[in-house]
Amino acid sequence: MEQAYRRTQTTVSLIHYHFVFCPRYRRKVLVNKVEERFKQLVTEICEENQWVIVAMEVMPDHCHLFLNALPTDSPSDIMARVKGVTSRRLRQELKHLSHLQSLWTRSFFVSTAENVSRDTIKRYVEAQKKRG
């Protein structure tokens, strides 16, 4: 999927971020209904914020999220929104997670991707589930 430059009134950009983040204590909680609901929530959050999901893969103990964002959104802001909303909503909706003080660690990995290496990263993220 070839992505064109994104245009706003004041910017033209092509920014891709590859995020990796984990549940606290690397708990293997991202399975079954949790994984399904997490993906729905991330999709909703990205649509609301005009972030385009290029690839997303959820492993039991970590997540890969590869997305296209506007230059007005910093990686820290993106992760704060994704982690904050998903942690709160998953713990409210799924009783077996309600005892957790928070779902995610405070840390995350982020890397920017050049347009040339974007396809390589996308294949890597999508291949994670098959390795599991």
C-alpha positions as CSV (number, residue, x, y, z in Angstrom):
1,M,0.0,0.0,0.0
2,E,1.7,3.1,-1.2
3,Q,1.1,6.2,1.0
4,A,1.0,9.7,-0.5
5,Y,2.2,12.7,1.3
6,R,-0.4,14.0,3.8
7,R,-1.4,17.6,3.4
8,T,-3.0,20.1,5.9
9,Q,-3.4,23.9,5.5
10,T,0.2,24.5,6.7
11,T,2.1,21.2,6.2
12,V,3.0,18.5,3.8
13,S,4.3,15.4,5.6
14,L,5.1,11.7,5.4
15,I,5.8,10.5,9.0
16,H,5.8,6.9,10.0
17,Y,6.3,5.7,13.6
18,H,6.9,2.1,14.7
19,F,5.9,1.6,18.3
20,V,6.5,-1.4,20.6
21,F,5.0,-1.4,24.1
22,C,4.3,-4.0,26.8
23,P,1.8,-4.7,29.6
24,R,3.2,-4.2,33.1
25,Y,5.5,-7.0,34.3
26,R,5.2,-8.3,30.7
27,R,2.0,-10.2,31.7
28,K,0.6,-12.3,28.9
29,V,-2.9,-10.6,29.0
30,L,-3.3,-9.6,25.4
31,V,-5.2,-12.7,24.3
32,N,-8.7,-13.6,23.1
33,K,-11.3,-10.9,24.0
34,V,-8.6,-8.6,25.4
35,E,-6.7,-8.7,22.1
36,E,-9.9,-8.2,20.0
37,R,-11.1,-5.3,22.1
38,F,-7.7,-3.7,22.2
39,K,-7.5,-3.7,18.4
40,Q,-11.0,-2.1,18.2
41,L,-10.0,0.6,20.6
42,V,-6.7,1.4,18.9
43,T,-8.6,1.6,15.5
44,E,-11.1,4.1,17.1
45,I,-8.4,6.2,18.7
46,C,-6.4,6.4,15.4
47,E,-9.5,7.4,13.4
48,E,-10.4,10.1,15.9
49,N,-6.8,11.5,15.7
50,Q,-6.3,11.1,12.0
51,W,-3.5,8.6,12.5
52,V,-3.4,5.9,9.8
53,I,-2.6,2.4,10.9
54,V,-0.2,0.8,8.5
55,A,0.2,-2.4,10.5
56,M,-0.7,-3.6,14.0
57,E,0.1,-6.9,15.6
58,V,-0.7,-7.9,19.2
59,M,1.3,-10.6,20.9
60,P,0.3,-11.9,24.4
61,D,3.0,-9.8,26.1
62,H,3.7,-6.9,23.7
63,C,2.2,-4.9,20.8
64,H,3.6,-3.5,17.5
65,L,1.9,-0.5,16.1
66,F,3.1,1.0,12.8
67,L,1.3,4.2,11.9
68,N,1.4,7.4,9.9
69,A,0.9,10.6,11.8
70,L,0.8,14.3,11.2
71,P,3.7,16.5,12.4
72,T,1.5,18.1,15.1
73,D,1.4,14.8,17.0
74,S,4.5,13.8,18.9
75,P,5.3,10.1,19.6
76,S,4.9,10.7,23.3
77,D,1.4,12.2,22.8
78,I,0.4,9.3,20.6
79,M,1.5,6.7,23.2
80,A,-0.1,8.7,26.0
81,R,-3.4,8.6,24.2
82,V,-3.2,5.0,23.1
83,K,-2.1,3.7,26.4
84,G,-4.3,5.9,28.5
85,V,-7.6,5.2,26.7
86,T,-6.9,1.5,26.2
87,S,-5.8,0.9,29.8
88,R,-8.9,2.7,31.2
89,R,-11.4,1.1,28.9
90,L,-10.1,-2.4,29.0
91,R,-9.9,-2.4,32.8
92,Q,-13.5,-1.0,33.0
93,E,-15.0,-3.5,30.5
94,L,-13.1,-6.7,31.3
95,K,-13.5,-7.7,35.0
96,H,-10.4,-9.9,35.1
97,L,-8.3,-6.8,34.4
98,S,-10.0,-4.5,36.8
99,H,-7.7,-5.3,39.7
100,L,-4.7,-4.0,37.8
101,Q,-3.6,-0.5,38.8
102,S,-2.5,0.2,35.2
103,L,-2.3,-2.0,32.2
104,W,0.9,-0.7,30.5
105,T,4.5,0.1,31.5
106,R,5.5,3.7,31.3
107,S,8.1,2.9,28.7
108,F,7.9,2.3,25.0
109,F,10.1,1.9,21.9
110,V,9.6,4.2,18.9
111,S,11.4,4.5,15.7
112,T,10.8,6.6,12.6
113,A,10.8,4.9,9.2
114,E,12.0,6.3,5.9
115,N,9.7,5.6,3.0
116,V,12.2,3.1,1.6
117,S,12.2,0.9,4.7
118,R,8.5,1.2,5.5
119,D,7.6,-2.0,3.6
120,T,10.3,-3.9,5.5
121,I,9.0,-2.8,8.8
122,K,5.4,-3.6,7.8
123,R,6.4,-7.1,6.8
124,Y,8.3,-7.5,10.1
125,V,5.4,-6.3,12.2
126,E,2.9,-8.6,10.4
127,A,5.3,-11.6,10.7
128,Q,5.5,-11.3,14.5
129,K,2.2,-13.2,15.0
130,K,3.5,-16.1,12.9
131,R,6.7,-16.4,15.0
132,G,4.8,-16.5,18.3
